[in-house]
Amino acid sequence: MAIEAVPVADIRVPPEVSRLRDLAYNLWWSWTPRARRFFSMINANLWATYRNPVQLLINIEPHQWERLINDGGAFMSDYRRVIRDFDRYMSPETTPFQELFPEYDNGPVAYFSTEYGLHECLGIYSGGLGVLSGDHAKAASDFGLPFVGIGILYRKGYFHQSVDSDGDQDHVFVDFDFYRLPLRPLQSSSGHNLTVSVELPGREVRAQVWELKVGRVNLYLLDTDIAENDLADRPITSQLYVRGREMRLCQELVLGLGGAQVIKELGLHPAVWHMNEGHSALLALERLRGYLRDGRSWDDAVKTIAADTVFTTHTPVPAGNEVFDTHLVEKYVDSYAKGMGVKTKQLIDLGISYPEGGGQPFNLTALAIRMSRKVNGVSKLHGEVSSHMWHHLFPGKAAADHPVEYVTNGVHVATWLGHDMRTLVEEELGTDWNERLTDTEFWGGIRNISDKDIWEAHNHQKDRMIRLVRTRLVQQFGRHGKSPDEMREVNHLLDPNVLTIGFARRFATYKRAGLIFKDYNRLKKILTNPERPVQLIFSGKAHPADMPGQELVRDIFNLAFHSDLSGKIIFLEDYEMRVARHLVQGVDVWLNTPRRPREASGTSGMKAAMNGAPNLSISDGWWPEAYNGKNGWLISDGREYDNEEMQDYEDSSSFYEIMEEQVVPAFYSERKKGVPVKWVEIMKESMATIIPAFSAARMLRDYTKNLYMPVAQDE
């Protein structure tokens, strides 16, 4: 049965530019500046409004095309150039993967993730996990790895954050119109939308399959909000990280069971099944059912599944290791067990962390570990921590044997490197930089770029960030009922000449957004020094069910706008990928203060460092691997205290001391022709060391060499 994606949006373009449909429906444009500039040429106002080429093309009036096509040739010349670049990318003579593994003839990697952060127009992500999944898919495309992704298409996505004048976080959910997004439904040769069936208690729920193209990679996203389903089941794929535990379990059944069926319907035979976080672990049950129906024994089926499965755990924090009440899970897997001819307890026991203990919940991380051949954390430290947490699930192995391996996260440089830094790199090092992302000698050339050019590129990006922040603040203050004069004062916030520190991430309590306020007076003295002032930008969301996290939002919002530090601190609401890009590209320093060792990796600091913003961070996650004494600063010495108050005191004291004695003096050090030479030296070291070591290209090669190929080739 032939299956293909079909166009659904009402896009009408002249034959001369017919390939615009192909371009609009492939997120290659999201990391390709020339493609985005071309869409802006079509209609700058619409592009600025939507930043979504499908929505842009829907809204172009027919008469506008005649003007563009007949503009003297510039438009058509740019069109042909963009299409030529796109075709060259999509059909290269060879790929890096083919060069490294020329004899490979096995199936693809099937990558399951509950969220994907690819671009702000597709709000099916909440934070780091989703953006990491998106960067993973983009890097797989660049690398030419045979790869497909499975996820959920959330009708309402993750919430938009609106903070009222008192600092209280409101949660705004907006329905997406999928037909105006760069994705298309899959249809069979019969002309019907492709759906898969997920067995739930007393009924079957259908999930429609949508295709999202990410360069050479296809993602397949599941949607239960269709007419075939009962009204009570249609919202299963409505909200990412929905509060209700039973609804959350239903989502993860759809992702795992439904996703495995999508792979079968598409006729794919994965060489590797990659579960990215435990949310997708229930795919093992669907695979188990298939093998048992084929006549395999229980032990043989479990062994066969584990032989070609990889599992990545992303957090040591309990909330990130999904658990469910066993009675609830029994309700949903009982019919599965009967259909397999096994006892329900056999399925439940796969997800019990300590089988000999009683009264334990069903743990998706435990299930994923048991059903995988290789398990990895996302930094060296996280691999060690996870080995201690889960070594009891690896028979015959102690924590010291490192049963949980590690592949340190990386970020997609083409997505996160700012325009001015990217232009400078191309002018000074070469336009082939994207093919040399893991070449440390190549990136060492950054140290030879003139201080003046680096500083100017950074300041251009900083100015662009400040403009975005001010625009957002005017909108924010307008909703709070501020007067026109008060809103005009926003233009005086954020002095581009002042040392600017950024802190932006989920407001989970372990990330300690409020750590630096422990000694308020000492911080105030640092920020308000008339000779060497400092300003802070905060942004981030707390989960709707995380009340302590929302209290942190309220506290920092009120410090920003209702305290004697007003004007020195900014809180920017509704943190998402566009805000993130501007912040990591524009701030002078990136601040990270998690409670060690709970930050599995972190990636925002990598993005900032690649843009010349050194990290000021706790020794947690990826930073211990990156810090070399010259490319940023280390808060505290890595010691961990049992007493959280003592830990907070030590870490905050270290922060103040480093700010006073190192960071601030370096930024305001003697300048030559307006350039802070000592500071730029740190910026260069940050870029030269972080880009090759922490790019998604390096990460993807590590996954391929250390996990995918040993599994795919049965080494």
N, C-alpha and C positions, 0 to 999 in steps of 0.2 A: 504494500500500500504506500503510494507516494504521499509524503507529507511536506508541506511547504508553508512558509510565512506569506501572508497575503496583505496587500496594502488596504488600509481602512480609512485613512484620513482623506478629506476632500481637498487634495492638493492638485492644482492644475497649473502646469508649467509648459511653456512652449517647447517644441521638439529640440530647439537649439540648446536648451539647458535641461534636457530630460534626466541627465544623470544626477541632478540635484536630489532626486528621491533616494538614490543609493547613498549619497553622502549624508543626507539628513537622518537616515535610519541606521547609521553606524556611528557609534560614539567615538570613533577615531577623531572626529572633529573636536572632541572635548579636550584633547591634549595636543592639538595641532593648531598653533596660532594662525597660520595662513588660512586655514579653513574657517576659523571663527571670524577673521577679518573679512573674508569673502561674504559670509552671511550678513555681517554688519553693513557691507556695501549695498546689499539688496535693499535694506531699510534699517537705518541706524536706530531709529526710535523703537521700532518693533523688536529689534534684537536686544536693545538695552532693557526693554520691558520683560521679555520672555526668556532670553538666553536659551532658547529651545528652537532648533531649526524647523521642526515639524509645525509648531505653533506659528512660527514666522511665515512659512510658506502657505499655510492655510489662509492667512490674513492679507496676503499680497493681492491687490486688485489687478485684474488682467492688463489694464492699460499701462501699469508700471513696467511690465516686462519690455514693452516696445521701447520705452525710453532707455532702459538699461542696455538692451541688446544693441541699440543704435547710438551708443554714446561715443562713437569714434574708435571702438575696438578695445579700450582698456578693460571693460567689464568682461568681455568674452575671452580676452587674453588671460585674465586672472582665473576665469572659470576653467579654461583648458589646463592651466598650470596646476590648479588644485586637484582636478580630476586625474591628471597624470601622476601627481604625487600619491594620491589615494590608490590608484591602480598598482603603482610600483610597490606600495606598502603591502597591499593585499596579495599580490602575486610576485614575490621576490624570486630571483634566480635560485637562491638557497637561503635557509634560515640558520641562525646560530645553533638551534637544536640539531638540524640535519648535519651540520658540520661536526658537531661533537658526537653524534650517534648515527652515523650514516647507514648502519645496518638495521636500525630499529624498524620493525614491521608489526608491532603489537597495537592494541587498542589505545584509546585516549585515557587521560586522567579525568575521572568524574568527580567534580568538586562541589560539595554540598555546604551551603552557608545560609543562615537564617536572615542575613541582611547583606546588602551590597551598596557601598557608597561610591558611586561612579561620577555623578554630577549633581549639582543642586536641583536641577529640573526633575530629577527622579528621587523623590524623598522617601526611599525605602531603606533608610539606614538611620542609626541613632548616633553612632560615634565611631570610636577607634576600630572595633571589630569589623564593622561594615566597610569603612574606608580601606582597611587592610585587605578585605576580600575583593574590593574593587581594584585596588592596586595589584593584587595577585593576578586577577584576570587580565589586566592591561599588560603586565609583565609577561604573562604566558603568551599573549598575542605577539608582543615584540620578539620573544624568544622563538616563536614558531612551535611551541610545545603542543602536541595533540591534546586538547583540553576542552571540556564542556562544563558549564556551571549550572547548578540547580538551586533555586531559591523560591521565595514567595513574593507575589505581587500584591502589596498591601493597598487596599482601596484608599485608606486614610493615611497611610505611611506612619511616620513618627510625628509627634505633636509639634506644632509651632509654639514657641514660648513667648508669652506676653507678660511683662512684669508691670504691675500697677504702681501708682505713685507711692504706695507704702512698702513696696518691695515684695509683694506677694506674687508668686508665679501662677499664672493662668495657663491652661492647656487648651490650645485651639487645634481642632482636627478639621482638615479640609479634604473633601472628596476629590480624588484625581479623576480626570477624564482620560482614560487610557488611550483613547483614539486621538488625542492631541499630544501624545508623548512618543519619543522615538523607539517604539516597540510595536510588534505586530502579532496577531493571533496565528497560531499554526492551524492549518486545515488539511484534511485528508483529501485524497483524490475524489471522494464522493461530494466534496464541497462543504462538509460539516466541520465546525470547529473541533479541534482535537481536545478530548477530555480524558482524564483517568479517574478511576473509581477508588475511593478510600472507604473501607468498611469500618463503620462506627456502630455502637450498640443499637441494634434494631433497624438500621438503615444503611444505605450507601450514600456517600457524599461525592459529588462530581467536582473535579477541579479542571478548569480550562487552562490550556498551556499557551503562554505567550513567549515569543522569541525576542531577545534583546541582543543585538550584535555589538561586540566590543572589539573592534579591529577584526582579527582573524578568529576570534573566539565567539562562540555562541553561548548565551545564558538562556535557560528555560525557566520561566517563572509561573507559579501556580496561583490560580484565582478561583475561589469558591463562590464569589458573588455573581452567580449566574442563575438564570430562570429555572434550570432543572432542579435546583436545590430548594428545600424547604426554607421559609423565611428565617427560621431559627438557626439554620446552618450557613446561610449566605455570609454572615459577618465573621466566619472563622478567620478569613484572611484580611480582616478589616484593619486592625491596628498592630503595629510592631510592638512587641513586648507588652501585650495586653495584660491588665492587672489580674483578671480572674484565672485561678490556677487550672480549672478544668478547661477553659477556653484555650489557655496556653498549651495544655497537653494536646488538644485537638489540632492546634496549629502545627505542633511538632510531629504529630502523626501524619498530617497532610504533607509536610516537608519530606519526612523520611519515607513513608509508605508510598505516597503519591510520586515523589521524586524518583524512587527506584522504578516505578512503573513507567514513567516518562522515558527513562533510559531504555527500557525494553521496547516501548512503542516506537521509538526512533531507530530501533535496530542496532543500537550501539552495544559494543562488547568491551567495556572498560578493562584496561590492564591494571588500573589502580582506582580504588574508591577512596576518596579523601574526605573525611568528616572534619570540617572546620568548626571546632567547638562542639560540645555535647548536644546542642539543640537538634542536630540532624542524626543523632545516634539511632533513632528508631528505624532508619532505613535497613538496619541489620535484620529486623523482624521480617520485612518483606522479602529480603534475600533468603532468609532462613526458611520461610514458607515455600518459596520456589524450589529449593533444594530438597526439602522433605517430600514435597509432592512428586519430585522426580525419583523418589525411592531411596534417597540417601539416609544413612543413620544420623541420629542427632549429633554424635561426636564428629562424624565426618563432615556434616554440614557446617558446624561451628568452626571446625579447623579450616575448611575450604574458604569460608568468608574471611576469617582472620588472615589468611595467607596473602590476600591482595588488597588489604585495607590499611589505610594510614589515618591516624587521629592526631589532630593538633588541639591541645588544651591551651586556653588563652588567659587563664587567671587562677590564682590561688585563693581568691576571695570567694566565700561560700555562695554569695548571690549569683556568681557566674557559673557555678557548678549546679546545674538544674536538678532539683529533686522534687518528687511527687509522692503523695500518700499512696501506700501500696494498695489500699482498697480501691482508690480511684483508678489506678493503673489496671488492677484486676478487672474492673468494669469494662475497660476498653480493649484488653487483650484476650479476654476469655474466649470470645468467638474465634480469634486467631488461633489460640491453642487447640481448640476443638477441631478446627480445619486442618491443623498440622498433625493431629493425632497424638498430641502431647499434653501433659498436665500444665495448667496455668502457672503453677508454682515454678516449673522449669523456666518459663519465660521471665517470671519475676526475679528469680534467683540470679539471672544474668546482670541485673541492675542493683543488686544488694552489695554494698561495699564490703561488709564483713559477714559472710554467710553464716558463720557460727553464732553471731549475735542476734538478739531479738529486737523487735520494735523499730526497725530501720526503714527509712524511706527508700523509694526506688530512685537510684542515682544515675542520671544519664552519662556522667563521666565514667562511672564504673562500668556501665554497659559498653561504652565506646572502647575503653581499654581492653576489656575482655574480648571484644570482637575485632581487634586490630593486631596486625603484625608489628607495626612500628608506631610509637607514640612520641610526640615531641612537644616541648615547650617552645616559647618564642623569644628567649634570650638564654644566655649561659646560666645566669643566676636562676631564672625561672625553671630551667631544666633541673637544676639541683634541688630547688624547693619542691618541685613536683615529684621528683624521685623519692623524696622523704615522705611526701603526702600519700603517695600511691604505691610504694614498693610492695605492700602486702598483696597487691593484685598481680605481681610478677613472680610466680612460683620459682623458688630457688635463687632469687636475686635479692640482694640487699640494696639499700639506698646508695651505698658507696659504689655499687656497680653501675650507677646511672641508668636504670632501666628506661627512664624518660630521657630521650635525646633532646637536642635543641637545634632549632634553626632560627637565628635572630631575625626579627622582622626587618623589612626594608620598605622604602616608599618609592612610588613611581615618579622619577625625577622630572620627566616631561610634563607631568600634571602639576607639580608643586614648585618648580623653579620659576621665579618671577620673570616678567618680560625683560626688564633691564639687565638682570644678571645673565639671563639666557643669551641676550644679544651680545653682551660683553664676552661671554665664553665663546660664542661662535666667531666673533671678530678676532679674539686673541689666541684661541686654542684650535679652532677648526669647526666646521659645520658637521663633522662626523662624530661629535661628542656622544650622541645617543647610542652609537655602536661601540663606544669605548668606556662604558659606565663602570666597569670593574677594573680598569687600567689605572693603578695607583700612580704610575709614573706620569701618565697623561694629565691626571688631575693635579699632580704636584706642580704643574705649570701655572696654576693659579697664583702661586707665590711670586711669580715673575711679572704678573700684571701690575701696572702702576697703581700706587696707593690712591692717586687722584681718581682714576677711573673706577676702582672698586667703590670708593666713598661716594662718588656721584651716582653710580648705579643704585647703591643702597638708599641714598636720599631720595631719588626719584620714586622708588618703591615705598618708602616711608611716607612721602607726600600723598601718594595714591591711597595708602591705608588711612591716613588722617582724613582725607576727603570722604571716604566711605563711612568712617566712624561718625563724622559730623553729620552726614546725611541721615544715617540711621538714628542718631540722637535727636535730630529735629523731629523725625516721625514719632519717636518714642515720647518726647516731651509734648508734642502736639496732642497726643492721646491723653496725656496727663492734665491737659488744660492749662499749660503754661502760656503766658502772654507772648505776643509777637516779639516784644523787646527781649524777653527772657530767652526765646529761641534764637534770636540773632546773636546772643552772647555765646552760643555754641561755636561760632566761628573763631572764638578766642581760646577754645579748649584745645589742648594738645599742641604744645609748642614744638615744631619740628626740630629745634635745636637742643631740646632737652632729652636726656637719657630716658628712653621709653622701654619699659619691661612689660612683656605679655604673659598672661596666664589664661589659657583657654582650653577647656576640656569638660567632660562630664563632671557634675558636682557631686560625685560619690564622696562620702565622708572620708574614706581612706586616702583620697587624693589631697586632703587637707588644704583646701583653698584659703582657709583662714589662718594658717600657721604663722604667716609673717605679721599678724596683728597681735601676737602674744604680748609683746611689749609695745604698746601703742605709742608711747612718748618717744621711744627710741626710733621707731619707724617714722614718726612725724618729723623728727629732727633730720632724718635722711632725706625725706621727700621735700621738705621746705627749705633746705639749705639755699640761701639766696645766691651763693656763688656757684654751687654745683647741684641744682635741683634734679629731682627724679619724678617721673610720672608712671602710673600703672594702668594697664588695660586688662580688665577681667571680662570673660565671656564664658557661658556654659549653662547647660540645662541640668536639672535634677529630675529623675524619673517621677512620674505622677504619684507613685506609691512611696517614694523616699522622702519622708517628712523631715528628717535631719538634714538631708541635702537641700531641701527647699528653704530650711531655716538659714543655711549658709548663703543661699542666694539673697535672702532678705537682709542678712547682716551686711554683706558686702555692698549691696545696692544702697543701703542707708548710709554706709560709710562714704560711698561715692557721691551721694547727692544730698545728704542731710547731716553732714558733720563738718568739723573745721578742716577736714582734708578734701572737701569738695573742690573739684577742679584739678586735684592731684591724682585722683582715682576716677576711672571711668568703668561703668558696667554696661556692656553692650548686650542687649537681649537677642534671643533667637539665633543662637550659635548654629551655623550650618556650613557647608563646604565653601561657599563663596566668602563668607566672613573669615573662615579658617585660612583660605588662601591669602587674603589681604593681610591678616595678622602675622602669619609665619613669614611672609615676604617683606613686611615693613617694620617690625619691632627691632629694637637694638639688642635685646637680651630675651631669652626664653626661660621662664621660671617653671620648675617642676619640683613639687614638695610632697610626694607620696609617703605613706608610712611603710618603710622598708620591712619585709620584702614583698609587698602586696602588688606592686606595679609589675605585671608580668613582662612587659616590654616598653610600651609607649612608642608612638611614632611622630607626634607633633613636634617634638624637639629635633628629630632628624630633619624635618621639613624646614624648620627655622634655621638650623645650622647650615643647610645647603644654600641658604640665601644670605649667609654671612652673619646670622644672629647667634652668637655663642650661647651655650646652655649654662644656666646656673641651677644645678640639680642635685637632689639627693642621690646617693650611690645606689640606685635601684634600676631594675629593668635593663635597658640597653646601655645606659650611660657608663657603667663600670667597664664595658668593653670598648667604649669610644674615647673616654677621657684620657688625655696624655700629658696633662699638666700645662699645655700651651693653647688648647683649643676651647677653653671654657673654664668653669669652676665647679668644684665639688663641695656640696654642703655636708658638713660633718665628716666623720671618718668611716662610716659604715657600721659602727657599733649599734647593736640592737638592745634595747632595754625592755624588761618585762613591764615596767611601769610606763604607761602611755604619757602621763604628765611629764615625767622625767625625759622621755624621748622628745616630746614636743619642745620642752625647754632647751635641751641641748641643740636640737636642729634649728630652732628659731634663733638662738644665740649665735650659732655658726653663720646663719644667713646674714644677720646684722653686721657681724664682724667682717665677712667677705665683702659685703656692700661697701662698708666704710673704708676698708683698707686696700681693696683690690679693684672692684668693679667700677665704682664711681671715680676714683683717681685715674684709672686707665682711660675711661671715656673722656674725661676732661683734661687729659694730659696735654703737654705742649703740642701745638699744632704748627705744621709747616704749610704755608699757603692755604690755611683753613682746614687742613687734613690732620686728624689725630693719628699720627703714625703708629704709635704703640697699639692703639685700638684696632687699626686696620690690619696689623700683623696678626692679631688674635682672630679677626674675621677670616683672613686668608687661610690660617691654619685650620679653622673650623670647616671651611668649604673643602679644602684639599684632602682632609682626612675623613670627613663624613660621607661625601658623595660616593666614592668608590666602595666604601665598606658597608654602607647602609642604604644602598639603592635596592629597589625591588628586583632589579636585574641580578644582583648578587644573591638575593634571597631565593629567587626562582631557580638559579643554578644550584644552590645548596639543596633545595628540595629535590631537584631532579637527580643530582648525583648521589645524595645520601639516603633518600627515601623512595622516590618514584622508581628509579631504574633498578635498584636492588629488588623491589617488589615486582615490577613489571617483567624483569628478566629473570626472576626467581634465583637471585644470587644468594 
